[in-house]
Protein backbone atom coordinates (compact mmCIF):
# COMPACT_ATOMS: atom_id res chain seq x y z
CA UNK A 1 0.00 0.00 0.00
CA UNK A 2 1.23 3.46 -0.79
CA UNK A 3 2.82 5.58 1.93
CA UNK A 4 0.47 8.40 2.95
CA UNK A 5 3.45 10.74 3.21
CA UNK A 6 3.99 10.47 -0.53
CA UNK A 7 0.43 11.42 -1.41
CA UNK A 8 -0.10 14.85 -2.93
CA UNK A 9 -1.97 17.44 -0.92
CA UNK A 10 -5.57 18.00 -1.98
CA UNK A 11 -6.04 21.02 -4.24
CA UNK A 12 -6.29 24.26 -2.32
CA UNK A 13 -9.56 26.13 -2.51
CA UNK A 14 -11.53 23.35 -4.19
CA UNK A 15 -14.65 24.41 -2.29
CA UNK A 16 -14.27 27.92 -3.66
CA UNK A 17 -13.69 26.99 -7.30
CA UNK A 18 -16.32 24.27 -7.76
CA UNK A 19 -19.43 25.79 -9.35
CA UNK A 20 -22.76 25.34 -7.62
CA UNK A 21 -25.42 23.81 -9.81
CA UNK A 22 -29.16 23.57 -9.28
CA UNK A 23 -29.96 20.23 -10.91
CA UNK A 24 -33.73 19.93 -10.64
CA UNK A 25 -33.74 16.21 -11.36
CA UNK A 26 -31.43 15.31 -8.46
CA UNK A 27 -34.12 14.09 -6.00
CA UNK A 28 -35.62 11.77 -8.63
CA UNK A 29 -32.12 10.61 -9.65
CA UNK A 30 -31.25 9.73 -6.04
CA UNK A 31 -34.57 7.96 -5.54
CA UNK A 32 -33.95 5.88 -8.66
CA UNK A 33 -30.47 4.97 -7.44
CA UNK A 34 -31.83 3.91 -4.05
CA UNK A 35 -34.49 1.74 -5.71
CA UNK A 36 -31.84 0.17 -7.95
CA UNK A 37 -29.62 -0.57 -4.95
CA UNK A 38 -32.53 -2.09 -3.01
CA UNK A 39 -33.41 -4.31 -5.97
CA UNK A 40 -29.81 -5.50 -6.37
CA UNK A 41 -28.91 -6.04 -2.72
CA UNK A 42 -26.59 -9.09 -2.53
CA UNK A 43 -27.66 -12.14 -0.50
CA UNK A 44 -26.81 -11.95 3.21
CA UNK A 45 -25.93 -15.63 3.53
CA UNK A 46 -22.21 -16.23 2.80
CA UNK A 47 -22.95 -19.72 1.45
CA UNK A 48 -25.44 -18.26 -1.00
CA UNK A 49 -22.88 -15.68 -2.11
CA UNK A 50 -20.21 -18.33 -2.68
CA UNK A 51 -22.66 -20.55 -4.56
CA UNK A 52 -23.44 -17.69 -6.95
CA UNK A 53 -19.83 -16.96 -7.85
CA UNK A 54 -18.68 -14.47 -5.21
CA UNK A 55 -15.15 -14.72 -3.75
CA UNK A 56 -14.68 -14.47 0.01
CA UNK A 57 -11.90 -11.99 0.85
CA UNK A 58 -13.10 -11.41 4.40
CA UNK A 59 -10.90 -10.79 7.42
CA UNK A 60 -11.43 -11.26 11.15
CA UNK A 61 -12.85 -7.74 11.38
CA UNK A 62 -14.91 -7.43 8.18
CA UNK A 63 -17.03 -9.57 5.90
CA UNK A 64 -16.01 -8.78 2.32
CA UNK A 65 -17.16 -10.55 -0.83
CA UNK A 66 -16.25 -9.73 -4.44
CA UNK A 67 -17.77 -11.03 -7.66
CA UNK A 68 -15.79 -10.50 -10.85
CA UNK A 69 -17.80 -10.86 -14.05
CA UNK A 70 -16.07 -11.22 -17.42
CA UNK A 71 -18.94 -11.46 -19.94
CA UNK A 72 -20.82 -9.93 -21.64
CA UNK A 73 -19.37 -6.81 -19.98
CA UNK A 74 -16.51 -6.73 -17.49
CA UNK A 75 -18.07 -5.82 -14.15
CA UNK A 76 -17.26 -6.12 -10.47
CA UNK A 77 -19.64 -6.38 -7.54
CA UNK A 78 -18.55 -5.97 -3.94
CA UNK A 79 -20.33 -6.11 -0.59
CA UNK A 80 -18.88 -5.37 2.84
CA UNK A 81 -20.34 -5.69 6.34
CA UNK A 82 -18.49 -4.27 9.35
CA UNK A 83 -19.19 -3.85 13.06
CA UNK A 84 -17.12 -0.76 13.82
CA UNK A 85 -16.11 -1.95 17.32
CA UNK A 86 -14.09 -4.74 15.70
CA UNK A 87 -11.83 -2.15 14.06
CA UNK A 88 -12.01 0.92 16.31
CA UNK A 89 -12.98 1.18 19.97
CA UNK A 90 -14.29 4.71 19.45
CA UNK A 91 -15.91 5.64 16.13
CA UNK A 92 -18.13 8.68 16.81
CA UNK A 93 -20.50 9.43 13.95
CA UNK A 94 -20.53 13.22 14.44
CA UNK A 95 -18.61 15.09 17.13
CA UNK A 96 -19.99 18.37 18.49
CA UNK A 97 -18.19 20.22 21.29
CA UNK A 98 -19.50 23.42 22.86
CA UNK A 99 -21.96 23.76 20.00
CA UNK A 100 -19.23 23.53 17.36
CA UNK A 101 -18.52 20.77 14.86
CA UNK A 102 -15.41 18.88 15.97
CA UNK A 103 -15.20 16.08 13.44
CA UNK A 104 -16.75 12.64 13.41
CA UNK A 105 -16.72 9.72 11.00
CA UNK A 106 -19.45 11.06 8.72
CA UNK A 107 -18.03 14.58 8.22
CA UNK A 108 -14.51 13.19 7.77
CA UNK A 109 -15.67 10.64 5.20
CA UNK A 110 -17.83 13.14 3.31
CA UNK A 111 -14.98 15.67 3.05
CA UNK A 112 -14.02 13.87 -0.13
CA UNK A 113 -11.81 16.80 -1.18
CA UNK A 114 -9.41 15.56 1.51
CA UNK A 115 -9.40 11.83 0.75
CA UNK A 116 -5.76 11.97 -0.41
CA UNK A 117 -4.83 12.59 3.24
CA UNK A 118 -6.06 9.16 4.31
CA UNK A 119 -8.16 7.09 1.89
CA UNK A 120 -6.35 3.96 0.59
CA UNK A 121 -4.85 4.39 -2.87
CA UNK A 122 -6.39 7.85 -3.46
CA UNK A 123 -3.88 10.19 -5.12
CA UNK A 124 -5.90 13.31 -5.93
CA UNK A 125 -9.40 14.79 -5.79
CA UNK A 126 -10.95 17.83 -7.43
CA UNK A 127 -14.50 18.97 -6.76
CA UNK A 128 -16.16 19.88 -10.05
CA UNK A 129 -19.69 20.73 -8.92
CA UNK A 130 -21.58 21.44 -5.71
CA UNK A 131 -25.14 20.09 -5.94
CA UNK A 132 -26.32 21.10 -2.48
CA UNK A 133 -25.45 20.53 1.16
CA UNK A 134 -23.37 17.33 1.33
CA UNK A 135 -24.08 16.64 -2.33
CA UNK A 136 -21.30 17.13 -4.88
CA UNK A 137 -19.47 15.74 -7.90
CA UNK A 138 -15.75 14.98 -7.69
CA UNK A 139 -12.96 13.88 -10.03
CA UNK A 140 -10.81 11.32 -8.20
CA UNK A 141 -7.62 9.48 -9.17
CA UNK A 142 -6.42 6.22 -7.61
CA UNK A 143 -3.33 4.03 -7.98
CA UNK A 144 -3.29 0.38 -6.92
CA UNK A 145 0.08 -1.29 -7.56
CA UNK A 146 0.85 -0.39 -11.19
CA UNK A 147 -2.75 0.35 -12.17
CA UNK A 148 -4.13 3.90 -12.21
CA UNK A 149 -7.83 4.67 -12.43
CA UNK A 150 -10.00 7.74 -12.18
CA UNK A 151 -13.68 8.33 -11.52
CA UNK A 152 -16.15 11.19 -11.80
CA UNK A 153 -18.14 10.54 -8.66
CA UNK A 154 -21.39 11.98 -7.33
CA UNK A 155 -21.74 11.60 -3.56
CA UNK A 156 -24.88 12.43 -1.61
CA UNK A 157 -25.66 12.10 2.09
CA UNK A 158 -29.18 10.76 2.71
CA UNK A 159 -30.77 10.71 6.18
CA UNK A 160 -32.83 7.53 6.47
CA UNK A 161 -32.80 7.37 10.27
CA UNK A 162 -36.59 7.46 10.54
CA UNK A 163 -37.10 4.74 7.91
CA UNK A 164 -34.26 2.24 8.19
CA UNK A 165 -32.22 3.53 11.11
CA UNK A 166 -29.36 4.39 8.78
CA UNK A 167 -27.46 7.34 7.40
CA UNK A 168 -26.63 6.53 3.79
CA UNK A 169 -24.10 7.84 1.34
CA UNK A 170 -25.14 7.16 -2.25
CA UNK A 171 -22.62 7.28 -5.07
CA UNK A 172 -22.85 7.11 -8.85
CA UNK A 173 -20.79 8.05 -11.89
CA UNK A 174 -21.66 9.13 -15.42
CA UNK A 175 -22.26 6.31 -17.92
CA UNK A 176 -19.58 4.98 -20.24
CA UNK A 177 -18.50 7.52 -22.88
CA UNK A 178 -19.74 10.62 -21.05
CA UNK A 179 -16.45 12.55 -21.28
CA UNK A 180 -17.02 16.12 -22.39
CA UNK A 181 -20.77 15.85 -21.88
CA UNK A 182 -22.96 17.36 -19.16
CA UNK A 183 -24.04 15.15 -16.25
CA UNK A 184 -25.99 16.40 -13.23
CA UNK A 185 -25.32 19.92 -14.42
CA UNK A 186 -21.52 19.46 -14.57
CA UNK A 187 -19.18 18.87 -17.51
CA UNK A 188 -17.54 15.45 -17.31
CA UNK A 189 -13.72 15.78 -17.53
CA UNK A 190 -11.57 13.66 -19.80
CA UNK A 191 -9.96 10.50 -18.45
CA UNK A 192 -6.71 11.13 -16.54
CA UNK A 193 -5.62 7.55 -15.82
CA UNK A 194 -5.23 4.12 -17.42
CA UNK A 195 -8.89 3.35 -16.80
CA UNK A 196 -12.05 5.21 -15.89
CA UNK A 197 -14.21 3.55 -13.26
CA UNK A 198 -17.94 3.59 -14.01
CA UNK A 199 -20.21 2.98 -11.04
CA UNK A 200 -23.91 2.55 -11.89
CA UNK A 201 -24.76 2.63 -8.17
CA UNK A 202 -23.05 2.37 -4.81
CA UNK A 203 -24.14 2.84 -1.21
CA UNK A 204 -22.73 2.90 2.29
CA UNK A 205 -25.33 2.50 5.04
CA UNK A 206 -24.20 3.55 8.52
CA UNK A 207 -26.45 2.18 11.26
CA UNK A 208 -25.63 3.56 14.73
CA UNK A 209 -25.92 1.29 17.77
CA UNK A 210 -24.49 4.03 19.99
CA UNK A 211 -23.20 7.53 19.30
CA UNK A 212 -19.76 6.06 18.62
CA UNK A 213 -20.31 2.58 17.23
CA UNK A 214 -22.52 0.65 14.86
CA UNK A 215 -22.67 -1.27 11.64
CA UNK A 216 -21.56 -0.35 8.13
CA UNK A 217 -23.07 -2.12 5.13
CA UNK A 218 -21.62 -1.40 1.69
CA UNK A 219 -22.58 -2.52 -1.80
CA UNK A 220 -21.30 -1.51 -5.21
CA UNK A 221 -21.21 -2.48 -8.86
CA UNK A 222 -18.60 -1.17 -11.28
CA UNK A 223 -18.15 -1.44 -15.05
CA UNK A 224 -14.47 -2.08 -15.71
CA UNK A 225 -12.19 -1.00 -18.56
CA UNK A 226 -9.32 -2.96 -17.03
CA UNK A 227 -9.92 -6.01 -14.88
CA UNK A 228 -7.08 -7.59 -12.92
CA UNK A 229 -8.61 -9.93 -10.40
CA UNK A 230 -5.99 -9.65 -7.64
CA UNK A 231 -5.86 -5.86 -7.89
CA UNK A 232 -9.65 -5.65 -7.60
CA UNK A 233 -9.71 -7.95 -4.59
CA UNK A 234 -6.81 -6.10 -2.96
CA UNK A 235 -8.60 -2.77 -3.29
CA UNK A 236 -11.86 -3.89 -1.71
CA UNK A 237 -10.15 -5.95 0.97
CA UNK A 238 -8.00 -2.94 1.92
CA UNK A 239 -11.09 -0.73 2.08
CA UNK A 240 -12.89 -3.25 4.32
CA UNK A 241 -10.02 -3.53 6.80
CA UNK A 242 -8.44 -0.07 6.80
CA UNK A 243 -11.02 2.69 6.29
CA UNK A 244 -12.57 2.50 9.78
CA UNK A 245 -9.20 2.70 11.50
CA UNK A 246 -7.98 5.47 9.23
CA UNK A 247 -11.07 7.60 9.91
CA UNK A 248 -10.65 7.01 13.66
CA UNK A 249 -7.02 8.10 13.32
CA UNK A 250 -8.05 11.26 11.45
CA UNK A 251 -10.49 12.07 14.24
CA UNK A 252 -7.64 11.98 16.78
CA UNK A 253 -5.74 14.49 14.62
CA UNK A 254 -8.76 16.65 13.78
CA UNK A 255 -7.78 19.71 15.84
CA UNK A 256 -5.53 21.94 13.76
CA UNK A 257 -5.89 19.74 10.67
CA UNK A 258 -6.83 20.54 7.09
CA UNK A 259 -10.19 18.89 7.83
CA UNK A 260 -10.92 21.30 10.66
CA UNK A 261 -9.97 24.19 8.38
CA UNK A 262 -12.25 22.78 5.68
CA UNK A 263 -15.32 22.90 7.91
CA UNK A 264 -14.32 26.17 9.61
CA UNK A 265 -13.90 28.02 6.32
CA UNK A 266 -15.71 31.40 6.21
CA UNK A 267 -17.94 30.38 3.29
CA UNK A 268 -21.68 29.87 2.94
CA UNK A 269 -21.13 26.24 1.90
CA UNK A 270 -18.98 25.44 4.96
CA UNK A 271 -21.52 27.09 7.25
CA UNK A 272 -24.35 25.03 5.75
CA UNK A 273 -22.34 21.84 6.19
CA UNK A 274 -21.53 22.66 9.81
CA UNK A 275 -25.18 23.30 10.62
CA UNK A 276 -26.28 20.13 8.80
CA UNK A 277 -23.83 17.95 10.74
CA UNK A 278 -24.71 19.51 14.09
CA UNK A 279 -28.38 18.83 13.35
CA UNK A 280 -27.53 15.25 12.32
CA UNK A 281 -25.67 14.68 15.61
CA UNK A 282 -28.76 15.84 17.51
CA UNK A 283 -30.97 13.48 15.50
CA UNK A 284 -28.73 10.49 16.09
CA UNK A 285 -28.62 11.17 19.84
CA UNK A 286 -32.37 11.72 20.18
CA UNK A 287 -33.30 8.69 18.08
CA UNK A 288 -30.98 6.43 20.05
CA UNK A 289 -32.35 7.75 23.34
CA UNK A 290 -35.93 7.37 22.10
CA UNK A 291 -35.48 3.83 20.71
CA UNK A 292 -36.70 4.83 17.28
CA UNK A 293 -38.21 1.89 15.30
CA UNK A 294 -35.27 2.06 12.92
CA UNK A 295 -32.88 1.25 15.75
CA UNK A 296 -34.70 -1.78 17.10
C-alpha positions in Angstrom: 0.0 0.0 0.0 1.2 3.5 -0.8 2.8 5.6 1.9 0.5 8.4 3.0 3.4 10.7 3.2 4.0 10.5 -0.5 0.4 11.4 -1.4 -0.1 14.8 -2.9 -2.0 17.4 -0.9 -5.6 18.0 -2.0 -6.0 21.0 -4.2 -6.3 24.3 -2.3 -9.6 26.1 -2.5 -11.5 23.3 -4.2 -14.7 24.4 -2.3 -14.3 27.9 -3.7 -13.7 27.0 -7.3 -16.3 24.3 -7.8 -19.4 25.8 -9.3 -22.8 25.3 -7.6 -25.4 23.8 -9.8 -29.2 23.6 -9.3 -30.0 20.2 -10.9 -33.7 19.9 -10.6 -33.7 16.2 -11.4 -31.4 15.3 -8.5 -34.1 14.1 -6.0 -35.6 11.8 -8.6 -32.1 10.6 -9.7 -31.3 9.7 -6.0 -34.6 8.0 -5.5 -34.0 5.9 -8.7 -30.5 5.0 -7.4 -31.8 3.9 -4.0 -34.5 1.7 -5.7 -31.8 0.2 -7.9 -29.6 -0.6 -5.0 -32.5 -2.1 -3.0 -33.4 -4.3 -6.0 -29.8 -5.5 -6.4 -28.9 -6.0 -2.7 -26.6 -9.1 -2.5 -27.7 -12.1 -0.5 -26.8 -11.9 3.2 -25.9 -15.6 3.5 -22.2 -16.2 2.8 -22.9 -19.7 1.5 -25.4 -18.3 -1.0 -22.9 -15.7 -2.1 -20.2 -18.3 -2.7 -22.7 -20.5 -4.6 -23.4 -17.7 -7.0 -19.8 -17.0 -7.9 -18.7 -14.5 -5.2 -15.1 -14.7 -3.7 -14.7 -14.5 0.0 -11.9 -12.0 0.8 -13.1 -11.4 4.4 -10.9 -10.8 7.4 -11.4 -11.3 11.2 -12.9 -7.7 11.4 -14.9 -7.4 8.2 -17.0 -9.6 5.9 -16.0 -8.8 2.3 -17.2 -10.5 -0.8 -16.3 -9.7 -4.4 -17.8 -11.0 -7.7 -15.8 -10.5 -10.9 -17.8 -10.9 -14.1 -16.1 -11.2 -17.4 -18.9 -11.5 -19.9 -20.8 -9.9 -21.6 -19.4 -6.8 -20.0 -16.5 -6.7 -17.5 -18.1 -5.8 -14.2 -17.3 -6.1 -10.5 -19.6 -6.4 -7.5 -18.5 -6.0 -3.9 -20.3 -6.1 -0.6 -18.9 -5.4 2.8 -20.3 -5.7 6.3 -18.5 -4.3 9.4 -19.2 -3.9 13.1 -17.1 -0.8 13.8 -16.1 -1.9 17.3 -14.1 -4.7 15.7 -11.8 -2.1 14.1 -12.0 0.9 16.3 -13.0 1.2 20.0 -14.3 4.7 19.4 -15.9 5.6 16.1 -18.1 8.7 16.8 -20.5 9.4 14.0 -20.5 13.2 14.4 -18.6 15.1 17.1 -20.0 18.4 18.5 -18.2 20.2 21.3 -19.5 23.4 22.9 -22.0 23.8 20.0 -19.2 23.5 17.4 -18.5 20.8 14.9 -15.4 18.9 16.0 -15.2 16.1 13.4 -16.8 12.6 13.4 -16.7 9.7 11.0 -19.5 11.1 8.7 -18.0 14.6 8.2 -14.5 13.2 7.8 -15.7 10.6 5.2 -17.8 13.1 3.3 -15.0 15.7 3.1 -14.0 13.9 -0.1 -11.8 16.8 -1.2 -9.4 15.6 1.5 -9.4 11.8 0.8 -5.8 12.0 -0.4 -4.8 12.6 3.2 -6.1 9.2 4.3 -8.2 7.1 1.9 -6.3 4.0 0.6 -4.8 4.4 -2.9 -6.4 7.8 -3.5 -3.9 10.2 -5.1 -5.9 13.3 -5.9 -9.4 14.8 -5.8 -11.0 17.8 -7.4 -14.5 19.0 -6.8 -16.2 19.9 -10.1 -19.7 20.7 -8.9 -21.6 21.4 -5.7 -25.1 20.1 -5.9 -26.3 21.1 -2.5 -25.4 20.5 1.2 -23.4 17.3 1.3 -24.1 16.6 -2.3 -21.3 17.1 -4.9 -19.5 15.7 -7.9 -15.7 15.0 -7.7 -13.0 13.9 -10.0 -10.8 11.3 -8.2 -7.6 9.5 -9.2 -6.4 6.2 -7.6 -3.3 4.0 -8.0 -3.3 0.4 -6.9 0.1 -1.3 -7.6 0.9 -0.4 -11.2 -2.8 0.3 -12.2 -4.1 3.9 -12.2 -7.8 4.7 -12.4 -10.0 7.7 -12.2 -13.7 8.3 -11.5 -16.1 11.2 -11.8 -18.1 10.5 -8.7 -21.4 12.0 -7.3 -21.7 11.6 -3.6 -24.9 12.4 -1.6 -25.7 12.1 2.1 -29.2 10.8 2.7 -30.8 10.7 6.2 -32.8 7.5 6.5 -32.8 7.4 10.3 -36.6 7.5 10.5 -37.1 4.7 7.9 -34.3 2.2 8.2 -32.2 3.5 11.1 -29.4 4.4 8.8 -27.5 7.3 7.4 -26.6 6.5 3.8 -24.1 7.8 1.3 -25.1 7.2 -2.2 -22.6 7.3 -5.1 -22.8 7.1 -8.9 -20.8 8.1 -11.9 -21.7 9.1 -15.4 -22.3 6.3 -17.9 -19.6 5.0 -20.2 -18.5 7.5 -22.9 -19.7 10.6 -21.1 -16.4 12.5 -21.3 -17.0 16.1 -22.4 -20.8 15.9 -21.9 -23.0 17.4 -19.2 -24.0 15.1 -16.3 -26.0 16.4 -13.2 -25.3 19.9 -14.4 -21.5 19.5 -14.6 -19.2 18.9 -17.5 -17.5 15.5 -17.3 -13.7 15.8 -17.5 -11.6 13.7 -19.8 -10.0 10.5 -18.4 -6.7 11.1 -16.5 -5.6 7.5 -15.8 -5.2 4.1 -17.4 -8.9 3.4 -16.8 -12.1 5.2 -15.9 -14.2 3.5 -13.3 -17.9 3.6 -14.0 -20.2 3.0 -11.0 -23.9 2.6 -11.9 -24.8 2.6 -8.2 -23.0 2.4 -4.8 -24.1 2.8 -1.2 -22.7 2.9 2.3 -25.3 2.5 5.0 -24.2 3.6 8.5 -26.4 2.2 11.3 -25.6 3.6 14.7 -25.9 1.3 17.8 -24.5 4.0 20.0 -23.2 7.5 19.3 -19.8 6.1 18.6 -20.3 2.6 17.2 -22.5 0.6 14.9 -22.7 -1.3 11.6 -21.6 -0.3 8.1 -23.1 -2.1 5.1 -21.6 -1.4 1.7 -22.6 -2.5 -1.8 -21.3 -1.5 -5.2 -21.2 -2.5 -8.9 -18.6 -1.2 -11.3 -18.1 -1.4 -15.0 -14.5 -2.1 -15.7 -12.2 -1.0 -18.6 -9.3 -3.0 -17.0 -9.9 -6.0 -14.9 -7.1 -7.6 -12.9 -8.6 -9.9 -10.4 -6.0 -9.7 -7.6 -5.9 -5.9 -7.9 -9.6 -5.7 -7.6 -9.7 -8.0 -4.6 -6.8 -6.1 -3.0 -8.6 -2.8 -3.3 -11.9 -3.9 -1.7 -10.1 -5.9 1.0 -8.0 -2.9 1.9 -11.1 -0.7 2.1 -12.9 -3.2 4.3 -10.0 -3.5 6.8 -8.4 -0.1 6.8 -11.0 2.7 6.3 -12.6 2.5 9.8 -9.2 2.7 11.5 -8.0 5.5 9.2 -11.1 7.6 9.9 -10.6 7.0 13.7 -7.0 8.1 13.3 -8.0 11.3 11.4 -10.5 12.1 14.2 -7.6 12.0 16.8 -5.7 14.5 14.6 -8.8 16.7 13.8 -7.8 19.7 15.8 -5.5 21.9 13.8 -5.9 19.7 10.7 -6.8 20.5 7.1 -10.2 18.9 7.8 -10.9 21.3 10.7 -10.0 24.2 8.4 -12.2 22.8 5.7 -15.3 22.9 7.9 -14.3 26.2 9.6 -13.9 28.0 6.3 -15.7 31.4 6.2 -17.9 30.4 3.3 -21.7 29.9 2.9 -21.1 26.2 1.9 -19.0 25.4 5.0 -21.5 27.1 7.2 -24.4 25.0 5.8 -22.3 21.8 6.2 -21.5 22.7 9.8 -25.2 23.3 10.6 -26.3 20.1 8.8 -23.8 17.9 10.7 -24.7 19.5 14.1 -28.4 18.8 13.3 -27.5 15.2 12.3 -25.7 14.7 15.6 -28.8 15.8 17.5 -31.0 13.5 15.5 -28.7 10.5 16.1 -28.6 11.2 19.8 -32.4 11.7 20.2 -33.3 8.7 18.1 -31.0 6.4 20.1 -32.4 7.8 23.3 -35.9 7.4 22.1 -35.5 3.8 20.7 -36.7 4.8 17.3 -38.2 1.9 15.3 -35.3 2.1 12.9 -32.9 1.2 15.8 -34.7 -1.8 17.1 
